[in-house]
Amino acid sequence: MFMPISNLEEAKIKAAAMFLNFSSLLGKDVLDSERKFVGKLWDISAKTSEVYPKSDELIISKGFIKRRYASVPFSNVLEIDGEVVLNIRSDEVKFGPAPKDYEFLLRRDILDQQVVDTFNHKVIRVNDIHLLRIDRELMVAHVDIGLRGLLRRLGWEKTLGFLIKRDDIVSWKFIQPVAINPASMTMKLSVSQKQLQGIPAADLGEIMFDLNMNQRMALFKALDMKTKAKIFENLEFDDQKAILKELDKKEAASIVTSMSSDEATDLLSNLPRGTVENILTLMESDRAKKLSTLLGYSSDSAGGLMTTEFVSMPDTMAIDAAIDYIKNKTREVDTVPYIYVVDDKHKLQGVTTIRTLLVADPQDPVLKTRVPTPIYVHLHDSVKEVAFLMDKYKISAIPVVDENKILHGIITMDDILSQVVAIAWRKRPRKAKGL
């Protein structure tokens, strides 16, 4: 009995017909306008300047032992489905010993490659590519990362496809290829790359180490300096050292400059003296002086642990001026738990908060809002003493002063937590071999 097709089913069939699987095109015969054999479809180049890259040229191969290649603009493609048919004659297709140096090829740069899924913050492997047909153009729509795509590649989809309930695809707008240019190992700037900046630094660090070293460096070099520094701060020293080896001295200095002072100090204190001197020489003099001073303290002391990125202001400053100052200063400082009040010699006078300043009389001096006897530690106090005071008084940051009560830096909860965790990790019981 004849069963009519519903409008919804008909729409699904039409939608499915709009898509082509890239793997099904590879190796297909390419015919000219007179249906004469030209060669086999080898690859497709695409333009990456748009969200969904458009096919630009067909790369055709001919021969087996001495394979030759030709490029044909996609505008010369008459049909591309069951057959690939051109609207030009075969004598107009010129073959050479190697394909042109393309910027972006689907087979070379995407198929079977590891790419970054910027939506799910992970590295995935591409088993196939879904191409969307619109007005005689092909656009990259999705990548297939599922088992069905792999079965299709192996020619087993009809036999075993019933075992897979659904396709596992990711929209191209969330895909960032890595190491597109195998010669320079750099990533091509693309629309999707902007989404890399939205991935937390800790997740980006994990993504990087799911890649091989060449891909890792390609991804790292493509990021802006602020993101590079944040990722760098989240890596273990061995990983930091491996990346530094691949960077030139100027870029290494720029990364260290962009890191928080305590993290930069930790890194430099573990590097060879010659390397440290090279990096400091290439940095701005004020920043280099600060780090040189911090390097003079033990890594397990308050001086070695502190950061010099904090907000302090003169005790005579009016509150309205102080609020404007904070607005500008906080662009350079990640967190502002407290504002430190100092005299003209930078001696600690007290501590206040943004909330206290906002509700105070704008014309009053900052000194009037301070807590006059803040908790503080000295430069050579131990990590244990710092942790004890922060826990006892339930504060998220503590100032570090010298014997004259001159303010040198602060230690945040993140700083002390990382140290305590490191100590606990070193003291953890070792498992016996074989367990």
C-alpha positions, 0 to 999 in steps of 0.5 A, spaced: 500 500 500 502 506 498 504 511 504 504 518 502 510 522 505 509 527 510 511 534 509 516 534 515 519 527 511 520 531 505 523 537 508 528 532 511 530 529 505 531 535 501 535 538 507 539 531 507 540 532 499 544 539 500 549 536 504 555 532 501 560 528 505 567 530 503 570 523 504 565 520 498 568 525 493 575 523 494 578 519 489 572 520 484 573 521 477 573 528 474 570 529 467 571 534 462 565 538 458 565 532 453 565 527 459 572 525 458 576 523 464 581 528 466 583 525 473 581 523 480 579 528 485 585 529 490 583 535 495 579 541 495 582 548 497 577 553 501 577 560 503 578 561 511 576 569 511 568 567 512 565 563 518 563 557 513 569 557 508 567 556 501 570 551 496 575 555 492 579 550 487 579 543 486 585 539 486 586 533 481 591 528 481 593 523 475 597 517 475 600 513 480 607 512 480 609 519 477 603 522 480 601 529 477 596 535 479 592 540 477 588 546 480 581 548 477 577 554 480 571 551 483 567 556 478 569 551 473 565 545 476 558 543 473 556 538 477 559 535 483 555 529 486 555 522 483 560 525 478 565 531 478 564 534 471 567 540 469 565 545 464 571 546 460 575 541 456 581 536 458 586 540 454 585 546 458 587 543 465 594 543 466 598 538 470 604 539 474 609 535 478 606 538 485 600 541 487 600 549 489 602 551 495 595 552 498 594 556 505 588 551 507 586 544 504 580 540 506 584 533 506 591 535 508 589 540 514 582 537 516 581 530 515 584 525 520 587 531 523 586 534 531 582 540 531 580 544 537 573 544 539 572 551 542 565 550 544 566 544 548 574 546 550 577 540 547 581 536 542 577 532 537 579 528 531 576 529 524 573 523 521 569 526 515 567 533 513 560 535 511 559 540 505 553 544 504 551 545 497 548 552 495 547 555 488 553 551 485 558 553 491 560 548 497 561 550 504 564 547 510 558 546 514 560 541 520 566 536 522 564 529 523 567 526 529 563 520 530 564 513 529 559 513 523 564 518 519 569 513 520 565 507 518 563 511 512 570 512 510 572 504 511 566 503 507 562 499 512 556 504 513 551 500 510 553 494 514 554 496 521 551 503 520 545 501 524 549 500 530 550 508 531 543 511 532 546 518 531 551 522 527 556 526 532 558 532 528 560 539 530 559 546 527 565 549 523 564 555 527 566 552 533 572 549 530 579 551 530 584 548 526 591 547 528 598 547 524 595 549 518 601 551 515 606 545 516 612 549 514 612 555 519 607 551 524 603 557 524 595 558 525 592 561 519 587 567 523 580 565 522 573 567 524 573 561 529 580 563 532 577 569 536 573 564 540 579 561 543 580 568 547 573 565 551 576 559 553 579 559 560 586 559 561 586 552 565 582 549 559 587 552 554 593 549 557 589 542 557 587 543 550 595 544 548 597 538 551 592 534 548 596 536 541 603 534 539 609 539 540 608 542 533 601 543 534 602 545 541 606 551 539 602 553 533 596 554 537 600 558 543 603 562 538 596 564 535 594 567 542 594 574 544 600 576 549 595 576 555 592 569 554 599 566 553 601 569 559 595 566 563 596 559 560 603 559 561 602 561 569 597 554 569 603 550 566 608 546 570 615 548 570 617 542 565 612 544 560 614 552 561 621 550 559 619 546 553 615 552 550 620 557 552 625 553 548 621 554 542 620 561 543 625 567 541 628 571 547 624 577 545 617 573 545 619 569 552 621 576 555 614 579 553 611 573 556 614 573 562 613 581 562 605 579 562 605 574 567 604 576 574 610 578 578 609 572 583 608 567 577 614 570 573 619 570 579 617 562 580 619 561 573 625 565 573 628 562 579 628 555 576 631 557 570 639 557 568 642 564 570 644 566 563 637 565 561 634 569 566 639 575 565 637 574 557 630 575 559 631 581 564 635 585 559 630 585 554 624 587 559 622 594 561 627 597 566 622 598 572 619 591 571 626 588 570 628 591 577 622 588 581 623 581 578 630 582 580 629 584 587 623 578 588 629 573 585 633 575 592 628 572 596 627 565 598 621 561 594 618 559 600 618 566 604 613 571 604 618 575 599 618 570 594 611 568 594 608 576 594 606 579 587 607 586 586 601 587 582 596 591 588 593 597 589 595 602 594 594 610 594 597 616 598 593 617 605 592 624 603 588 623 597 581 625 596 576 619 596 573 621 589 580 622 586 581 615 589 575 612 586 577 614 579 584 612 580 582 605 582 578 605 575 584 606 571 589 602 576 584 595 576 586 595 568 593 592 570 591 588 576 587 582 576 584 582 583 583 588 588 581 585 594 583 591 598 586 598 597 592 599 601 593 606 604 601 609 605 604 615 607 609 619 602 615 614 604 610 608 602 609 606 609 603 602 610 598 606 614 592 601 613 587 598 609 580 599 606 576 596 601 572 599 594 565 598 598 568 602 604 570 608 599 563 608 595 559 609 601 564 614 604 564 622 603 567 623 597 571 629 599 574 626 605 581 623 605 582 616 604 586 615 611 579 616 614 576 610 611 582 605 613 583 600 618 589 602 622 592 596 624 591 591 618 594 584 619 601 584 615 607 579 614 614 581 613 619 579 607 622 573 610 616 570 614 615 563 612 609 560 608 607 557 614 606 563 618 603 567 612 598 561 611 596 561 619 595 568 619 590 568 613 586 562 615 586 565 622 583 572 620 579 569 614 582 574 609 583 573 602 590 577 601 595 580 606 600 585 605 608 584 605 612 589 609 620 590 611 622 592 618 620 599 617 613 597 615 614 599 607 609 596 603 613 591 598 607 587 595 601 582 597 600 575 598 593 573 595 589 566 597 591 563 590 598 564 591 598 561 598 593 555 596 598 553 590 604 553 595 600 549 600 598 544 595 605 543 592 607 542 599 602 537 601 603 534 594 611 533 595 609 530 602 604 525 599 605 517 601 608 514 595 604 508 592 608 501 592 610 499 585 606 494 582 600 497 586 
